[in-house]
């Protein structure tokens, strides 16, 4: 996967990665990896079809899942 840069607002450190490939169909992947204290969350979305899913669409969904996961974990 290729680095897509930092992601703000979802932890002390968060980085995104993306990849598009064609293993017989168009396959788009997006991963965001976030750390806050000792909580580490990775969300990796992959969609295959007739066309590539836009990176912005995958990014929005991944960040929403990441944010929901972080909010569900109690802070000590």
FIVEXTI-920846 format. One record per residue (C-alpha): x negated, y negated, z negated. Coordinates in steps of 0.25 Angstrom, whole numbers. Layout:
+-------+-------+-------+
|    c1 |    c2 |    c3 |
+-------+-------+-------+
|     X |     Y |     Z |
...
+-------+-------+-------+
END
This chain:
+-------+-------+-------+
|    c1 |    c2 |    c3 |
+-------+-------+-------+
|     0 |     0 |     0 |
|    -5 |   -14 |     3 |
|    -5 |   -25 |    -8 |
|     7 |   -35 |    -7 |
|     2 |   -44 |   -18 |
|     6 |   -47 |   -32 |
|    21 |   -48 |   -37 |
|    25 |   -58 |   -47 |
|    35 |   -58 |   -58 |
|    34 |   -43 |   -60 |
|    24 |   -41 |   -71 |
|    10 |   -46 |   -75 |
|     4 |   -39 |   -62 |
|    12 |   -34 |   -50 |
|     7 |   -31 |   -36 |
|    14 |   -26 |   -24 |
|    10 |   -17 |   -13 |
|    17 |   -14 |     1 |
|    16 |    -4 |    12 |
|    23 |    -1 |    25 |
|    21 |    12 |    33 |
|    28 |    20 |    44 |
|    27 |    35 |    41 |
|    38 |    38 |    51 |
|    47 |    26 |    46 |
|    44 |    12 |    40 |
|    40 |    13 |    26 |
|    39 |     1 |    17 |
|    33 |     2 |     3 |
|    32 |    -9 |    -8 |
|    26 |    -7 |   -22 |
|    24 |   -17 |   -34 |
|    16 |   -13 |   -46 |
|    18 |   -22 |   -58 |
|    12 |   -22 |   -72 |
|    16 |   -30 |   -85 |
|     9 |   -26 |   -97 |
|     8 |   -11 |   -97 |
|    21 |    -9 |   -88 |
|    17 |    -5 |   -74 |
|    28 |    -4 |   -64 |
|    27 |     0 |   -49 |
|    38 |    -1 |   -39 |
|    36 |     6 |   -26 |
|    47 |     5 |   -15 |
|    46 |    12 |    -1 |
|    56 |    11 |    10 |
|    56 |    19 |    23 |
|    65 |    16 |    35 |
|    66 |    11 |    49 |
|    59 |    -3 |    45 |
|    50 |    -8 |    34 |
|    58 |   -13 |    22 |
|    52 |   -27 |    20 |
|    42 |   -28 |     9 |
|    50 |   -40 |     3 |
|    62 |   -31 |     1 |
|    54 |   -20 |    -5 |
|    46 |   -30 |   -14 |
|    59 |   -36 |   -19 |
|    65 |   -22 |   -23 |
|    52 |   -17 |   -29 |
|    50 |   -30 |   -38 |
|    65 |   -29 |   -42 |
|    63 |   -14 |   -47 |
|    50 |   -18 |   -54 |
|    56 |   -30 |   -61 |
|    68 |   -21 |   -65 |
|    58 |   -10 |   -70 |
|    50 |   -20 |   -78 |
|    62 |   -26 |   -85 |
|    67 |   -12 |   -89 |
|    54 |    -9 |   -97 |
|    55 |   -15 |  -111 |
|    43 |   -24 |  -115 |
|    36 |   -21 |  -128 |
+-------+-------+-------+
END
